[in-house]
């Protein structure tokens, strides 16, 4: 099973003959503020430490994450990006059945199919792609001991959000069935009211729940690769670390963790940028009658295009790359996701869309 991702702008630009400095990439949901000065300084200093092996236990990084979330270091699993964790969880639990949303991030399915799991879907319906406990119950009611429910919150690519009270209701139901609940919170730190949606503060009550976080989106370090999981599960993380290869996280990533978690100025600047640009881009996109736009929760916007053009290829001509969602289950080549970027870049996207969609209207 091959999974496509956004963020391949450099490869696509080379294929299309577009200079690297001339294209705008809206296909990857990365913070447009880029590296913070604090992180850049930390990485420069850490370069001299590359002559030594990383700390194979990542004690400083784990201690920083544990303190940040008020847990103990043994409750933390550090990894080379959040995606790595889903594959490690699949190999550890090897469930007969995995329930997940659809559409959602496709790497979940790929990870669990490799260990022979059956995938069952809770379908999210247009136009708003929302779900609740009642929506999920018919799909999870037949699960057995050792099975897994994997939910992305906020969901990628739709931006669908579920509050923590509903997630706790699901967790209580699953703990009685001895089923594991994995929550992917890769984009949740973009929320102003994160505590209303994140499950992390409730993990002490639910040892059957594992929360996975990414640090690459919010802190703009996808090339560095950094993610972690938190859980009070009694054996999962210790056994994964016993079985995994050593040094799965490099020294630069390890040293970055304390710096970025303490960088409150960057965190505040990011949320201020997003509060403004999220509303601007959503409002601008909804002005096009050919687009059915889902209200965003974080730093990307999902929409369905009702026209007849190949919208992604038309925007290539304008040197703008957007994410086609045609490879997601239960979506088509009419569904797209765009990142929210700087005001200048967002205006460029809207202007290009205006030109493309105006041509379509003119041909009607």
Buried (B, 14 or more C-beta within 10 A) or exposed (E): EEBEBBBBBEEBBEEEEBEEEEBBBBBBBBBBBEBBEBBEEBBEEBEEEEEEEBBEEBEBBBBBBBBBBEBEBEBBBBBBBBBBBBBBBBBBBEBEBBBBBBBBBBBBBBBBBEBEBEBBBBEBEEEEBBBEBEBBEEBBEEBEEBBBBBBBBBBBBBBBBBEBEBBBBBBEBBBEBEBBBBBBBBBBBBBEEBEEBBBBEBBEBBBBBBBBBBBBBBBBBBEBBBBBBBBBBEEBBEEBBEEBEEBBBBBBBBBBBBBBBBBEEBBEBBBEBBEEBBEBBBEBBBEBEBBBBBEBBBBBBBBBBEBEBEBBEBBBEBBBBBBBBEBBBBBEEBBBBBBBBEEEBBBBBBEBBEEBBEEBEEEE
